[in-house]
Amino acid sequence: MIDKNKTNLHYQNSVATDDNDFSKGKILDGVRYGLRDYENYIEKSINVVQKTGAIRIPIKVKEFRYYLRLNNFSNKESEEINEIVFKENLSKISINNSENKIEIKHTSNKEKYIVLKTTDIAKIAKIKISNKPITISLKCAVVYGVELDKLKEKDSKKIEEELFERGIKTIYTEKPSANKNNNKANELYIKSRNAVEKYIVLDTSEKIENVYLKANDHQLRKQLDAIQNLKNKPLVEHTPLQKLFDLSNKAESYFEDNIEYSNQELNFEILNKPNQFDGTLEQQNFVKKALKTKDFALLEGPPGSGKTTAIIELIIQLIKQNKRVLLVSATHVAVDNVIHRILTSYKEQCEGLVVPIRIASDLGSIRKESVEPYELNNFIAKTKTEIAKNLRAINNKNSSKTLLDSITNKTSESGFDDIILKSANLVGGTMIGILQHPDIKRGGIQEMFDVMIVDESSKVTFLDFIVPALYAKKWILVGDVKQLSPYTEDDFINENIDAVIKDVEEKKKIYFTYELNKKLLSKEKWNKKIVKILFSKNHTENDFKNYEVFKIPSNFENSEKNILRLNSVDLIICEPTRTHKKIIANHLYVKAQVFEGKIDQTDFGNRQKSFHKNSKSSKKNAFYSYEFISDKTQEWKELVGSNLSQMYQYRLEPNLNEELINEFNTLVPFKYRNDIEKIRRVALPSILELLQVGVGEKSRETKNGEQYIEDKLIYKGFNDFKGIKENKFQSLSYQHRMEKEIANLSRKYFYKNENLETANTVIDRKNLIKWYKPNESKVIWMANNDETFRKRNKRGLSKNINPTEVKNIKDELEEFIEQAKLNPKSSNAKYEIAVLTFYSAQVLELKYMLRKLTNQHSKHKFFTKNNVEITLSTVDKFQGDEADMVLLSFTKATRKAFYNSPNRLNVALTRSRYKLILYGNKNWLSKRAQLMALKEIASSVDNRLNR
């Protein structure tokens, strides 16, 4: 809510610059104007969510869990029960007053449940304490596997985000209605979840086949609140965020000068051997710049360059200065990797100094077991227990009673919880998960963080960034613009695009123009010799400026000149009248293709069939159909949305964008392009890209038809400003992950030989899988010509699968697993293999294979056999991870395949430490891949002969 008592002077005073009031007013105007596009985008996206209603989720029972109800026992008895059940490995138990003993499959001391080998629902259990039988009531819950494979990819992604990223608490047994009160009877509470194995634990004993996920706009509303707070209720600490929306030439001096100079020498705790390890000096420089800046610092860290180490050193240095740090990322993996290494690898440097807390919906969202005790609720409960225990041990009970009551009394619980939360100097969570932070849930800022660090910031949009950003005084962005971009909901983009053109008929006309232009652009030889006929009242010659067009006039004369034109142009436009159809039937002799209409004259049809005869075809249907009625499988908004996303994916490869730009210009008339451009820059770029390189200066058309340049700093980025770049930007040029042969692929094709230089830490290390095919290159192709992906099912749909690659990967794994038994790692560690692909359908095929190979039939992502761990994933979900060996399945060979995105291919090629094996149609890719880098990689990398 806007405080009406706050005057314009208050808003101007919130801008902490040396500008006069007029200039401060201009800055605030720029913020309001700049944020308007974001507000519009969010509001339309909220409408999309509300229209969605609910998504059906197929689920399948995995097991029944029984939670021990110990509230009727004394503390001593509860401790004894816990000791017997969870620590003495009780193997059998009697249930429901039966004398028969039931086997206990497994137990969890952490969550206090047991799993019984029975089909009956257990309500009570009997055990003996000191040889005395006692009865314990059991609370049943069911573990359900979420069958994402049965859903459309779009719905699958949404459910994953809601269940395992945002961590919603309730789902429904029936489709929920708009009236909340009507849904209570069908509501189920999610006790816990596991994001890796894709299961949820429901507080029920019923067997259910489907549940419903209610469409949720909570995240969008938080983004809208943040935008409106920055616009209407800015704090002094938000000045740098406001200055991003100032004109770039005015903002330049502010950001260049907004630094603290200090002569104090830093005592580096981790990065303390710059002369011993390559790249350490660059990491140190980043830490210095991040400490010195008062607003932003950017770290460009290509794969394996030591970003996490640099982040941890920065956290240590900040905490030594008594700063509180908020660590956020697009992924759980990135947050947990930092905290895990603080607790393990760098325990000596961090213990007693760094006190972390992990914000998450529940323990199932956390990827590292070592981090689980630091989950907020766990940490608070543990801290309270320890404090209460100490207070009870104090002899002077009167002095401790008040404090003890405040800890155990639920009415004062939140205040005490806040004290514990504030005691942490490092708080971590994902961009979605951080919404569970008590301050953010309450919508107020109690105590701002001194610094917010955003890891994997190339996957974080401005809208993702702005919610937690309002809780910090400065922001450190870490990532790599050459890796994967943010994931954005197609429906959100499409709905915003659809609102640009209000006239439905105009959108239809544009759609048909696009379809026809696609035919005109076809490179097929036969197609170039065909005259296209478009029956339309709406189209004119100007819609097809690049082609020779003849629009048949109402007073057409069958003169020699007109008949010659009919038979020589690229396109004939005419109204769908009997007169015009007769003109074409009588006077058109060349091959023709009719759009959006039909010519019924038999002699014309026979003539066309004769002319269309294809002598090279052996098919029964040896002629081309001369009729073409558009099969409208997509709407205009979907075509534009898809085109916009593809242009963004290929933005680093201008050659790939030429065809897409032509399509865009056909789909979007000039007068609407600025509105579409607004949507592009709101929805698609990451916060890192916006600030590092910008999104380009885009021209806008004024009401008078004049052009001007959009010159806000947030769209232009820091890259062009030498002073800002020197003070606030650091790039890491060495990599510490990959063998040189692997790293050189991305170094050459994506980093122009400026980054990914192989560090001495790699050159000097032992190759842990040197024993596996020692005479073979560290990067090798396993070629195939399987075109299974082209086969269509009864519904006319093809699946992106490649059984040959699945079999080849299976053979590879079997061979490696056999040899790994003879070559164990030291300290009994397991070898790590990642099986990656670009397509979710191929993931499913590989999953079935891995389940059989490892005999682990309930697994989804992590499989184990002997001393080998296998991780199955799409490339997109594996960013930030690595493995000893990577088996990469390309699956299909088409011009517009996912792997033609340079960012995505870069991620795929940089996950392996010691060996990378590529499975795909090497010959096709080397000649026809759309991405030039992939063509050259397919041509230059050795091929392993098929066995």
KOLMARKOL-994937 format. One record per residue (C-alpha): residue in one letter; x, y, z. Coordinates in steps of 0.02 Angstrom, whole numbers, padded with zeros to 5 digits, always signed. Layout:
# KOLMARKOL-994937
aXYZ ...
***
This chain:
# KOLMARKOL-994937
m+00000+00000+00000 i+00059+00176-00039 d+00074+00289+00113 k-00030+00441+00064 n+00057+00545+00197 k+00222+00530+00104 t+00251+00680-00007 n+00344+00697-00170 l+00487+00769-00067 h+00495+00605+00028 y+00513+00508-00134 q+00648+00628-00193 n+00740+00608-00028 s+00739+00420-00054 v+00860+00449-00200 a+01030+00460-00114 t+01125+00557-00247 d+01198+00732-00261 d+01068+00779-00393 n+00950+00926-00365 d+00766+00895-00331 f+00720+00917-00515 s+00847+00784-00569 k+00791+00667-00429 g+00613+00688-00490 k+00671+00640-00665 i+00753+00483-00595 l+00591+00435-00507 d+00494+00469-00668 g+00615+00354-00759 v+00585+00218-00630 r+00397+00233-00646 y+00405+00234-00835 g+00531+00091-00843 l+00435-00020-00723 r+00269+00004-00812 d+00315-00130-00940 y+00356-00252-00799 e+00191-00215-00711 n+00091-00244-00871 y+00183-00407-00903 i+00151-00474-00727 e-00033-00423-00727 k-00066-00515-00889 s+00032-00665-00825 i-00076-00670-00668 n-00229-00679-00783 v-00151-00830-00870 v-00126-00919-00704 q-00304-00884-00648 k-00374-00948-00813 t-00275-01109-00796 g-00375-01160-00642 a-00290-01325-00599 i-00177-01457-00673 r-00211-01643-00649 i-00063-01741-00580 p-00056-01931-00602 i+00020-02014-00447 k+00061-02192-00397 v+00080-02271-00224 k+00261-02311-00179 e+00244-02356+00006 f+00150-02322+00168 r+00239-02231+00308 y+00188-02236+00491 y+00234-02092+00604 l+00247-02131+00791 r+00128-02029+00901 l+00221-02007+01065 n+00123-01864+01142 n+00045-01975+01277 f+00214-02031+01344 s+00334-01950+01464 n+00499-01881+01399 k+00590-02031+01470 e+00470-02155+01388 s+00480-02063+01222 e+00669-02072+01227 e+00662-02259+01264 i+00541-02289+01119 n+00653-02191+01001 e+00803-02290+01061 i+00719-02458+01030 v+00638-02415+00862 f+00770-02308+00780 k+00938-02347+00861 e+00927-02532+00903 n+00870-02574+00726 l+00706-02655+00776 s+00666-02778+00635 k+00487-02835+00671 i+00334-02764+00758 s+00154-02819+00790 i+00012-02708+00729 n-00176-02689+00756 n-00175-02804+00911 s-00118-02951+00805 e+00007-03075+00876 n+00092-03090+00706 k+00254-02996+00686 i+00269-02880+00535 e+00437-02843+00456 i+00500-02664+00463 k+00571-02622+00291 h+00661-02464+00349 t+00651-02323+00475 s+00692-02138+00483 n+00755-02067+00647 k+00757-01893+00571 e+00572-01892+00522 k+00516-02022+00652 y+00428-02145+00536 i+00434-02331+00498 v+00389-02425+00338 l+00307-02595+00361 k+00302-02742+00242 t+00112-02761+00242 t-00038-02720+00134 d-00147-02683+00287 i-00163-02507+00357 a-00083-02504+00530 k-00165-02398+00665 i-00071-02454+00820 a+00091-02547+00854 k+00152-02643+01007 i+00331-02645+01071 k+00412-02688+01237 i+00495-02565+01354 s+00587-02650+01497 n+00494-02812+01450 k+00328-02721+01472 p+00219-02715+01313 i+00157-02542+01269 t+00041-02480+01130 i+00091-02337+01014 s-00036-02252+00900 l+00024-02232+00720 k-00015-02093+00598 c-00018-02158+00420 a+00043-02062+00267 v+00066-02122+00089 v+00219-02096-00020 y+00163-02060-00198 g+00274-02056-00350 v+00232-01907-00461 e+00216-01976-00638 l+00281-01826-00734 d+00316-01937-00885 k+00129-01949-00918 l+00108-01761-00935 k+00140-01635-01073 e+00311-01557-01057 k+00238-01386-01014 d+00129-01459-00873 s+00273-01567-00813 k+00386-01414-00793 k+00250-01317-00703 i+00216-01458-00580 e+00401-01482-00545 e+00417-01297-00508 e+00266-01291-00394 l+00294-01454-00301 f+00483-01459-00288 e+00545-01280-00310 r+00412-01171-00229 g+00356-01313-00116 i+00168-01288-00106 k+00091-01364+00051 t-00076-01427-00013 i-00151-01517-00162 y-00329-01578-00198 t-00414-01744-00232 e-00540-01658-00347 k-00521-01510-00463 p-00528-01357-00348 s-00658-01222-00373 a-00635-01034-00359 n-00724-01036-00191 k-00593-01082-00061 n-00720-01146+00064 n-00781-01278-00059 n-00605-01351-00073 k-00573-01391+00110 a-00649-01566+00102 n-00536-01613-00045 e-00377-01536+00024 l-00224-01643+00064 y-00070-01587+00159 i+00102-01630+00088 k+00205-01691+00235 s+00369-01699+00139 r+00438-01721-00036 n+00591-01777-00132 a+00637-01673-00284 v+00766-01798-00347 e+00660-01955-00342 k+00501-01857-00382 y+00388-01913-00240 i+00275-01827-00115 v+00213-01890+00054 l+00027-01856+00080 d-00059-01848+00248 t-00186-01983+00207 s-00208-02172+00209 e-00313-02175+00050 k-00251-02242-00117 i-00270-02105-00248 e-00228-02106-00434 n-00240-01920-00472 v-00227-01758-00376 y-00245-01577-00431 l-00124-01434-00419 k-00216-01270-00398 a-00148-01134-00510 n-00045-01018-00401 d+00001-00838-00434 h+00093-00809-00269 q+00264-00785-00349 l+00195-00664-00478 r+00105-00563-00344 k+00266-00551-00244 q+00352-00486-00401 l+00213-00360-00427 d+00227-00303-00245 a+00415-00281-00266 i+00395-00179-00425 q+00265-00068-00344 n+00371-00046-00187 l+00521+00009-00290 k+00409+00128-00387 n+00302+00198-00246 k+00393+00163-00081 p+00579+00165-00118 l+00707+00166+00023 v+00873+00258+00019 e+00958+00088-00001 h+00865+00064-00165 t+00950+00210-00251 p+01063+00099-00360 l+00910+00003-00420 q+00826+00167-00464 k+00980+00231-00555 l+00973+00081-00672 f+00821+00165-00750 d+00910+00331-00772 l+00983+00383-00939 s+01147+00291-00962 n+01255+00447-00981 k+01186+00517-00817 a+01199+00352-00724 e+01378+00320-00782 s+01465+00438-00660 y+01357+00379-00514 f+01404+00195-00536 e+01585+00236-00578 d+01607+00337-00418 n+01498+00234-00301 i+01642+00137-00224 e+01737+00136-00059 y+01925+00158-00062 s+02022+00068+00073 n+02206+00040+00100 q+02173-00107+00215 e+02259-00266+00155 l+02145-00416+00147 n+02192-00575+00236 f+02128-00706+00114 e+02074-00866+00199 i+02052-00982+00048 l+02124-00887-00101 n+02289-00866-00011 k+02410-00946-00136 p+02403-00838-00292 n+02575-00893-00351 q+02534-01077-00333 f+02366-01095-00421 d+02321-01020-00591 g+02175-00898-00586 t+02188-00856-00400 l+02237-00676-00434 e+02079-00651-00538 q+01973-00727-00399 q+02057-00611-00273 n+02022-00461-00386 f+01838-00508-00391 v+01829-00515-00200 k+01915-00345-00187 k+01795-00266-00312 a+01644-00344-00228 l+01698-00274-00058 k+01737-00103-00130 t+01576-00073-00228 k+01427+00009-00146 d+01303-00062-00272 f+01342-00195-00401 a+01487-00311-00440 l+01485-00441-00579 l+01587-00601-00592 e+01592-00688-00760 g+01636-00867-00722 p+01641-00992-00866 p+01618-01177-00825 g+01737-01244-00693 s+01822-01076-00665 g+01810-01074-00475 k+01655-00966-00452 t+01599-01060-00295 t+01770-01042-00213 a+01770-00856-00251 i+01594-00839-00178 i+01645-00926-00016 e+01799-00816+00003 l+01689-00663-00022 i+01565-00727+00109 i+01707-00752+00234 q+01775-00577+00204 l+01602-00498+00220 i+01564-00589+00382 k+01733-00538+00452 q+01668-00360+00426 n+01508-00407+00524 k+01401-00407+00367 r+01245-00513+00341 v+01237-00604+00174 l+01089-00666+00072 l+01137-00803-00052 v+01011-00841-00190 s+01009-00937-00353 a+00893-01006-00486 t+00935-01184-00431 h+00943-01282-00268 v+01106-01362-00325 a+01199-01196-00333 v+01142-01138-00159 d+01176-01307-00079 n+01347-01324-00161 v+01404-01161-00079 i+01336-01206+00094 h+01397-01386+00081 r+01574-01332+00042 i+01569-01206+00186 l+01522-01350+00301 t+01646-01476+00229 s+01789-01424+00112 y+01814-01255+00198 k+01757-01305+00373 e+01923-01252+00448 q+01908-01075+00379 c+01721-01056+00412 e+01682-01146+00575 g+01638-01024+00713 l+01629-00882+00586 v+01495-00923+00457 v+01324-00968+00528 p+01214-01025+00382 i+01027-01048+00371 r+00942-01128+00222 i+00768-01067+00172 a+00668-01206+00088 s+00490-01269+00080 d+00549-01428+00168 l+00696-01547+00179 g+00648-01634+00016 s+00699-01478-00081 i+00877-01481-00016 r+01004-01571-00125 k+01144-01598+00003 e+01118-01700+00161 s+01250-01597+00251 v+01141-01442+00228 e+00980-01517+00301 p+01017-01474+00485 y+01028-01291+00433 e+00855-01284+00354 l+00764-01144+00444 n+00634-01246+00540 n+00762-01381+00583 f+00887-01251+00640 i+00760-01158+00748 a+00695-01319+00828 k+00872-01380+00865 t+00925-01211+00936 k+00770-01201+01048 t+00799-01378+01112 e+00980-01339+01157 i+00934-01175+01243 a+00791-01256+01339 k+00904-01398+01393 n+01033-01275+01460 l+00901-01172+01550 r+00828-01324+01636 a+01002-01367+01698 i+01021-01197+01784 n+00998-01210+01971 n+00913-01041+01989 k+00749-01093+01910 n+00659-00928+01943 s+00781-00828+01836 s+00767-00948+01689 k+00581-00984+01697 t+00526-00829+01599 l+00649-00861+01459 l+00605-01047+01454 d+00419-01004+01443 s+00453-00884+01299 i+00542-01022+01204 t+00409-01155+01230 n+00257-01039+01223 k+00184-01038+01047 t+00109-00865+01067 s+00283-00787+01080 e+00362-00911+00961 s+00379-00799+00808 g+00476-00666+00904 f+00600-00792+00969 d+00612-00873+00797 d+00657-00704+00725 i+00800-00686+00850 i+00869-00856+00797 l+00848-00812+00612 k+00938-00647+00636 s+01082-00737+00721 a+01126-00816+00554 n+01248-00714+00450 l+01219-00816+00290 v+01044-00853+00228 g+01023-00956+00069 g+00880-01006-00044 t+00820-01015-00223 m+00735-00866-00305 i+00568-00954-00277 g+00611-01038-00111 i+00669-00874-00032 l+00485-00821-00035 q+00471-00935+00119 h+00583-00814+00216 p+00477-00747+00361 d+00514-00564+00317 i+00463-00589+00135 k+00307-00688+00185 r+00256-00546+00300 g+00291-00420+00163 g+00398-00305+00271 i+00583-00269+00285 q+00638-00288+00465 e+00825-00289+00442 m+00907-00274+00271 f+01048-00388+00217 d+01210-00298+00185 v+01244-00397+00027 m+01146-00512-00088 i+01247-00636-00193 v+01157-00708-00344 d+01239-00868-00407 e+01194-00938-00579 s+01127-00762-00616 s+01123-00798-00803 k+00963-00897-00763 v+00881-00760-00660 t+00767-00629-00740 f+00749-00453-00674 l+00578-00502-00604 d+00655-00651-00512 f+00793-00537-00448 i+00691-00390-00387 v+00595-00479-00246 p+00746-00524-00136 a+00846-00375-00203 l+00737-00253-00106 y+00801-00336+00053 a+00985-00297+00019 k+01097-00144+00012 k+01208-00207-00129 w+01207-00349-00255 i+01342-00467-00320 l+01298-00560-00481 v+01393-00718-00524 g+01367-00817-00683 d+01405-00833-00867 v+01301-00757-01007 k+01364-00894-01124 q+01274-01026-01021 l+01087-01060-01008 s+00964-00917-01003 p+00814-00901-00885 y+00665-01017-00905 t+00509-00916-00945 e+00330-00980-00958 d+00277-00984-01141 d+00097-00947-01091 f+00150-00786-01002 i+00243-00723-01155 n+00105-00776-01274 e-00034-00692-01174 n+00064-00528-01170 i+00096-00541-01357 d-00088-00576-01392 a-00139-00413-01307 v-00031-00309-01426 i-00156-00329-01570 k-00338-00315-01519 d-00417-00351-01690 v-00443-00539-01710 e-00466-00525-01899 e-00300-00432-01914 k-00213-00574-01822 k-00293-00701-01939 k-00234-00604-02090 i-00055-00596-02022 y-00060-00782-01986 f-00112-00827-02164 t+00017-00707-02236 y+00149-00796-02133 e+00093-00967-02193 l+00098-00913-02374 n+00267-00828-02354 k+00334-00992-02286 k+00282-01074-02449 l+00355-00934-02551 l+00519-00947-02456 s+00531-01135-02482 k+00696-01187-02560 e+00625-01342-02643 k+00651-01334-02832 w+00475-01392-02876 n+00402-01261-02759 k+00493-01119-02847 k+00405-01163-03009 i+00231-01156-02936 v+00116-01005-02939 k+00027-00979-02773 i-00154-00925-02772 l-00223-00841-02616 f-00411-00819-02601 s-00429-00671-02485 k-00526-00509-02466 n-00400-00435-02345 h-00229-00457-02425 t-00143-00334-02541 e+00018-00333-02644 n+00104-00239-02500 d+00091-00392-02387 f+00216-00483-02500 k+00340-00348-02550 n+00481-00470-02589 y+00382-00563-02723 e+00300-00526-02889 v+00115-00517-02850 f-00036-00495-02963 k-00200-00449-02880 i-00344-00487-02998 p-00450-00331-03017 s-00639-00337-03018 n-00637-00279-03202 f-00512-00411-03261 e-00488-00420-03451 n-00426-00583-03525 s-00295-00494-03629 e-00131-00574-03680 k-00039-00464-03557 n-00150-00512-03409 i-00146-00698-03451 l+00045-00690-03464 r+00053-00607-03293 l-00060-00741-03217 n+00061-00875-03275 s+00224-00788-03230 v+00204-00710-03057 d+00248-00786-02887 l+00078-00753-02812 i-00099-00717-02870 i-00218-00633-02747 c-00404-00634-02785 e-00569-00629-02696 p-00654-00799-02672 t-00791-00764-02800 r-00855-00877-02939 t-00797-00750-03068 h-00617-00748-03007 k-00612-00938-02991 k-00671-00951-03170 i-00536-00831-03230 i-00401-00939-03149 a-00479-01102-03211 n-00486-01041-03390 h-00320-00950-03405 l-00194-01028-03284 y-00085-01164-03362 v+00069-01174-03250 k+00081-01273-03090 a-00024-01194-02954 q-00056-01210-02768 v-00216-01138-02696 f-00223-01062-02522 e-00381-01043-02417 g-00502-01093-02552 k-00547-01215-02690 i-00575-01219-02879 d-00709-01345-02925 q-00693-01353-03115 t-00648-01531-03167 d-00544-01479-03318 f-00435-01367-03208 g-00409-01509-03085 n-00361-01632-03221 r-00242-01507-03299 q-00158-01473-03131 k-00139-01658-03093 s-00055-01682-03260 f+00061-01532-03236 h+00101-01583-03058 k+00158-01757-03104 n+00320-01798-03015 s+00423-01917-03121 k+00551-01948-02981 s+00421-02008-02857 s+00383-02193-02841 k+00239-02162-02722 k+00061-02198-02774 n+00017-02016-02747 a+00135-01955-02884 f+00073-01776-02894 y+00069-01627-02778 s-00098-01574-02710 y-00138-01407-02789 e-00254-01360-02645 f-00183-01296-02483 i-00301-01249-02342 s-00201-01191-02192 d-00201-01315-02048 k-00205-01190-01907 t-00117-01286-01769 q-00048-01129-01688 e-00116-00958-01653 w-00030-00795-01702 k+00027-00764-01523 e+00107-00936-01513 l+00200-00912-01678 v+00268-00743-01621 g+00311-00811-01448 s+00405-00959-01521 n+00495-00845-01644 l+00543-00723-01506 s+00612-00862-01395 q+00712-00938-01538 m+00787-00770-01587 y+00840-00746-01407 q+00918-00920-01398 y+01019-00883-01555 r+01061-00702-01511 l+01247-00742-01500 e+01244-00816-01676 p+01183-00680-01797 n+01192-00797-01947 l+01063-00912-01870 n+00945-00768-01838 e+00926-00707-02018 e+00785-00827-02060 l+00701-00796-01892 i+00710-00607-01916 n+00623-00626-02086 e+00488-00730-02002 f+00470-00601-01863 n+00451-00458-01988 t+00312-00555-02075 l+00224-00599-01912 v+00239-00427-01830 p+00193-00271-01931 f+00310-00124-01900 k+00188-00024-01794 y+00180-00165-01664 r+00366-00206-01652 n+00405-00087-01510 d+00269-00167-01403 i+00338-00339-01439 e+00514-00274-01399 k+00452-00221-01226 i+00392-00399-01194 r+00558-00472-01253 r+00665-00369-01136 v+00550-00396-00987 a+00528-00584-01007 l+00688-00654-01081 p+00855-00575-01027 s+00939-00621-00864 i+00986-00486-00738 l+01168-00530-00775 e+01147-00501-00961 l+01052-00339-00933 l+01194-00267-00828 q+01343-00346-00914 v+01304-00324-01099 g+01129-00250-01106 v+00996-00301-01230 g+01040-00177-01366 e+00981+00000-01398 k+00809-00016-01475 s+00724+00121-01574 r+00549+00174-01527 e+00418+00261-01630 t+00335+00416-01554 k+00158+00475-01590 n+00230+00592-01719 g+00313+00448-01810 e+00488+00502-01755 q+00620+00380-01693 y+00719+00391-01533 i+00837+00276-01440 e+00792+00187-01277 d+00947+00233-01178 k+00915+00170-01001 l+01067+00095-00918 i+00974-00066-00877 y+00952-00099-01063 k+01126-00040-01115 g+01228-00126-00978 f+01397-00084-00902 n+01500-00154-01045 d+01523+00010-01139 f+01578+00107-00985 k+01762+00080-00953 g+01766+00153-00777 i+01618+00051-00715 k+01687-00107-00796 e+01859-00086-00716 n+01786-00060-00542 k+01641-00183-00542 f+01673-00323-00667 q+01791-00471-00660 s+01810-00616-00780 l+01892-00783-00736 s+02000-00848-00878 y+02059-01015-00805 q+01960-01175-00784 h+01993-01308-00652 r+01873-01447-00708 m+01904-01519-00881 e+02047-01605-00967 k+02122-01482-01091 e+02055-01576-01242 i+01877-01560-01175 a+01894-01377-01124 n+01967-01326-01292 l+01802-01360-01382 s+01709-01222-01290 r+01865-01114-01273 k+01883-01108-01463 y+01702-01100-01519 f+01614-01002-01381 y+01745-00900-01287 k+01857-00841-01431 n+02007-00916-01340 e+01989-00784-01203 n+01923-00898-01063 l+01930-01081-01014 e+02120-01086-01015 t+02166-01248-00928 a+02241-01215-00756 n+02390-01303-00679 t+02270-01381-00555 v+02206-01488-00700 i+02373-01514-00787 d+02455-01575-00626 r+02313-01684-00562 k+02293-01871-00583 n+02170-01927-00719 l+02059-02043-00616 i+01992-02139-00767 k+02153-02149-00867 w+02135-02339-00862 y+01975-02330-00969 k+02016-02340-01155 p+02187-02257-01127 n+02229-02250-01313 e+02069-02159-01360 s+02044-01970-01368 k+01966-01887-01217 v+01828-01823-01332 i+01757-01952-01452 w+01605-01974-01565 m+01499-02132-01568 a+01408-02102-01732 n+01240-02173-01787 n+01111-02147-01924 d+00955-02190-01824 e+00806-02084-01881 t+00678-02155-01761 f+00634-01977-01709 r+00554-01951-01881 k+00427-02091-01859 r+00251-02034-01819 n+00120-02119-01712 k-00065-02137-01753 r-00097-01958-01698 g+00036-01894-01818 l+00158-01847-01680 s+00341-01897-01678 k+00443-01930-01520 n+00619-01866-01493 i+00696-02035-01456 n+00844-02132-01524 p+00850-02317-01473 t+01021-02340-01554 e+01098-02209-01441 v+01012-02288-01290 k+01089-02456-01334 n+01261-02380-01367 i+01257-02291-01199 k+01203-02452-01113 d+01351-02545-01192 e+01468-02405-01137 l+01405-02411-00958 e+01419-02600-00947 e+01598-02594-01008 f+01646-02453-00890 i+01562-02535-00739 e+01655-02699-00771 q+01823-02611-00784 a+01785-02498-00635 k+01773-02651-00522 l+01955-02689-00564 n+02009-02507-00542 p+01926-02443-00382 k+01945-02262-00328 s+02045-02226-00172 s+01947-02217-00007 n+01808-02321-00089 a+01734-02167-00176 k+01620-02199-00324 y+01652-02151-00505 e+01529-02021-00569 i+01451-02036-00742 a+01323-01915-00812 v+01206-01974-00950 l+01140-01816-01032 t+01023-01775-01175 f+00931-01624-01243 y+00758-01705-01246 s+00643-01763-01105 a+00574-01906-01212 q+00750-01976-01231 v+00775-01957-01043 l+00625-02072-01021 e+00700-02203-01139 l+00866-02193-01049 k+00779-02206-00880 y+00698-02372-00927 m+00868-02437-00984 l+00957-02380-00825 r+00824-02457-00713 k+00854-02627-00794 l+01043-02605-00797 t+01054-02561-00612 n+00901-02659-00552 q+00838-02499-00469 h+00661-02490-00534 s+00597-02343-00431 k+00740-02224-00472 h+00722-02070-00583 k+00887-01977-00585 f+01022-02059-00479 f+01070-02240-00511 t+01209-02345-00433 k+01293-02505-00486 n+01446-02571-00393 n+01565-02424-00374 v+01485-02317-00510 e+01355-02179-00484 i+01255-02132-00639 t+01159-01968-00651 l+01026-01953-00786 s+00972-01778-00836 t+00929-01658-00974 v+01070-01538-01015 d+00968-01391-00951 k+00948-01466-00777 f+01130-01516-00763 q+01204-01340-00774 g+01313-01314-00620 d+01349-01500-00604 e+01495-01606-00665 a+01550-01788-00679 d+01705-01894-00712 m+01634-01946-00880 v+01488-01878-00982 l+01389-01978-01112 l+01295-01850-01217 s+01149-01907-01327 f+01104-01787-01469 t+00953-01898-01509 k+00898-01816-01671 a+00968-01730-01825 t+00864-01580-01879 r+00903-01401-01923 k+00812-01321-01776 a+00858-01448-01641 f+00884-01384-01463 y+01071-01412-01470 n+01090-01274-01600 s+01076-01149-01458 p+01258-01099-01425 n+01222-01075-01238 r+01145-01247-01220 l+01282-01335-01319 n+01415-01245-01218 v+01338-01312-01057 a+01328-01488-01129 l+01511-01492-01180 t+01581-01427-01016 r+01513-01548-00884 s+01648-01684-00893 r+01812-01690-00798 y+01903-01830-00889 k+01807-01899-01039 l+01666-01842-01154 i+01578-01962-01273 l+01459-01889-01404 y+01318-01997-01474 g+01237-01930-01632 n+01229-01926-01822 k+01406-01859-01845 n+01399-01857-02035 w+01234-01760-02043 l+01288-01637-01908 s+01454-01601-01992 k+01365-01550-02152 r+01194-01483-02102 a+01194-01427-01920 q+01126-01251-01906 l+01259-01198-01780 m+01429-01176-01862 a+01521-01223-01702 l+01430-01391-01700 k+01469-01422-01883 e+01654-01399-01848 i+01650-01504-01689 a+01564-01645-01783 s+01695-01631-01921 s+01850-01618-01812 v+01819-01739-01668 d+01872-01920-01699 n+01742-02054-01728 r+01749-02219-01636 l+01717-02366-01752 n+01556-02458-01713 r+01587-02623-01627 
***
